[in-house]
Amino acid sequence: MLILAVATIYFLGFHANEVLFSYLEHHRGAHWIFLPAGLRLLSILLLGAKGAVGIFLGSLLVTWQLGESSLMGNFIE
């Protein structure tokens, strides 16, 4: 349950960062303020391996939703 909560919080934090700080974007994907970095640190410090797995799953969701990775296509084939 904690793993899914961390993955969801990371996913929502990524999109909240896009909404709140898109005007500070240096170029596509490079932000001066990046909230998910703090979420990564806190989840791993507080939850250990469960936090790391949650961050991994949240990152997979973000890259799949943005369409910037063919990782899921590799598993399907």
DRENNUDREN-298654 format. One record per residue (C-alpha): x, y, z. Coordinates in Angstrom, 2 decimals, m for minus. Layout:
<x=X&y=Y&z=Z>;
...
# end
This chain:
<x=0.00&y=0.00&z=0.00>;
<x=2.87&y=2.38&z=0.80>;
<x=4.45&y=1.67&z=m2.56>;
<x=1.31&y=2.70&z=m4.44>;
<x=0.96&y=5.79&z=m2.26>;
<x=4.54&y=6.88&z=m3.02>;
<x=4.06&y=6.21&z=m6.75>;
<x=0.84&y=8.25&z=m6.77>;
<x=2.35&y=11.13&z=m4.79>;
<x=5.37&y=11.21&z=m7.10>;
<x=3.17&y=11.18&z=m10.21>;
<x=0.93&y=13.96&z=m8.87>;
<x=3.95&y=15.91&z=m7.63>;
<x=5.48&y=15.80&z=m11.09>;
<x=2.32&y=17.24&z=m12.64>;
<x=1.91&y=19.81&z=m9.86>;
<x=5.45&y=20.96&z=m10.60>;
<x=4.52&y=21.38&z=m14.27>;
<x=1.49&y=23.49&z=m13.36>;
<x=3.13&y=25.63&z=m10.68>;
<x=6.58&y=26.23&z=m12.15>;
<x=6.26&y=25.88&z=m15.92>;
<x=7.16&y=29.56&z=m16.35>;
<x=10.54&y=28.88&z=m14.68>;
<x=11.41&y=26.10&z=m17.14>;
<x=14.86&y=26.65&z=m18.60>;
<x=14.12&y=24.27&z=m21.49>;
<x=11.90&y=21.17&z=m21.87>;
<x=12.33&y=19.11&z=m18.71>;
<x=14.90&y=21.35&z=m16.99>;
<x=13.30&y=23.28&z=m14.13>;
<x=14.91&y=25.65&z=m11.66>;
<x=12.50&y=24.34&z=m9.02>;
<x=11.73&y=20.61&z=m9.17>;
<x=9.43&y=19.34&z=m6.40>;
<x=9.76&y=15.61&z=m7.18>;
<x=13.44&y=15.75&z=m6.18>;
<x=12.39&y=16.50&z=m2.62>;
<x=9.73&y=13.80&z=m2.78>;
<x=12.38&y=11.29&z=m3.87>;
<x=14.66&y=12.22&z=m1.00>;
<x=11.94&y=12.08&z=1.65>;
<x=10.41&y=8.83&z=0.46>;
<x=13.72&y=6.98&z=0.40>;
<x=14.87&y=8.40&z=3.74>;
<x=11.59&y=7.64&z=5.48>;
<x=10.51&y=4.41&z=3.75>;
<x=13.71&y=2.83&z=2.45>;
<x=13.25&y=0.15&z=m0.19>;
<x=9.47&y=0.62&z=m0.35>;
<x=10.00&y=4.29&z=m1.15>;
<x=12.53&y=3.42&z=m3.85>;
<x=10.14&y=0.97&z=m5.52>;
<x=7.35&y=3.54&z=m5.34>;
<x=9.56&y=6.18&z=m6.97>;
<x=10.48&y=3.67&z=m9.69>;
<x=6.83&y=2.90&z=m10.44>;
<x=5.90&y=6.59&z=m10.37>;
<x=8.72&y=7.36&z=m12.78>;
<x=7.52&y=4.64&z=m15.13>;
<x=4.04&y=6.17&z=m15.09>;
<x=5.40&y=9.64&z=m15.85>;
<x=7.56&y=8.50&z=m18.77>;
<x=4.76&y=6.32&z=m20.16>;
<x=2.24&y=9.16&z=m19.92>;
<x=4.60&y=11.65&z=m21.57>;
<x=5.30&y=9.18&z=m24.37>;
<x=9.05&y=9.71&z=m24.11>;
<x=10.00&y=6.09&z=m23.59>;
<x=9.40&y=2.89&z=m25.46>;
<x=10.00&y=0.83&z=m22.30>;
<x=6.43&y=m0.45&z=m22.15>;
<x=6.57&y=m1.34&z=m25.83>;
<x=9.58&y=m3.53&z=m25.15>;
<x=7.65&y=m5.53&z=m22.59>;
<x=4.57&y=m5.92&z=m24.78>;
<x=6.37&y=m7.28&z=m27.84>;
# end
